[in-house]
Amino acid sequence: MTDITLKPIGRIHTPWKSLQECPHNVLQSEQTATIEVFPEYAAGLTALQAKQIDLLYWFDQAPRDLLESVNPHDRQRKGVFAMRSPHRPNPIALSRVPLLAIDGNTLTVGALDCLNGTLLLDIKPAV
């Protein structure tokens, strides 16, 4: 199998409108993000009571042809599989965030390092 099809289940809303605004380390941010789960997937939120959730989302503006990059934290050249860079063959992001509130199909979570409108691929309770 060489083709994979992913269907977004929602959108992430953050204050970040451009790559330049987006923080490299959200641990230093007190911003919150809002997750809009599309109505057809809202039933999937039934009984979600985790304190933290893992989010998988798609970095649509990231280059997909880089295999090495300079790590912004230590300025060392590394392979993309050795760091959390969004620049990778499949720009799938993974973040563990606190789940602060659920209101219908809207989740409020801790800070995320993605642009406003980023497509959400999946939600999993953190274990």
Summary of the structure (lengths in Angstrom):
residues: 127
radius of gyration: 15.1
end to end distance: 30.2
largest distance: 44.4
contacts: 325
relative contact order: 0.35
helix: 10%
strand: 36%
